Amino acid sequence: MTIVDCDWSLSNPGPDELVVWLEPWAEEFVIPIQSNVALKASGDVGECGVGDIEWASDHVVVWANAKTIEVFIDGQRQDSASAIVAIPNGLSKDMLSILFAGQPSARLGGVDSRVVNRASWRGCLRRLFRLN
């Protein structure tokens, strides 16, 4: 696969491996130093595309708009659910953010754990009834 054939690509110049997290499949791809990753989207007209991309120092989160996405690392197609399992209608970045907002560690693209400072229901009951 060449860069021209793909919808999105990225080179990892280093100095460390880079993790690419593909949503909504929750798939993780480790991109070695000096390697390239390319994504090829497919789907109906208007649905095709990689979608939103979020960057962090050690990972990239790609939120797909396409029904399926093939992932290539250094030109080699990767075995992945994203290539064969189509996104269900209605499943979006906003929906996943709502579902996993309270469990940021469940998804790389979730809410930052430092932002979620909610007490557990047990903690709320203890405070309410002063059981500490």
Protein Blocks (a to p, Z undefined) as FASTA:
>chain_A
ZZklpmbdcddebjbdcdddddfklpacdddehiacdddddddehjacfbjadddfkbcc
dddfbfbdcddeehiacddfklmmccdehiafklmmmmmmmmmmlpmklccfklmccdcf
klmmmmmnopZZ
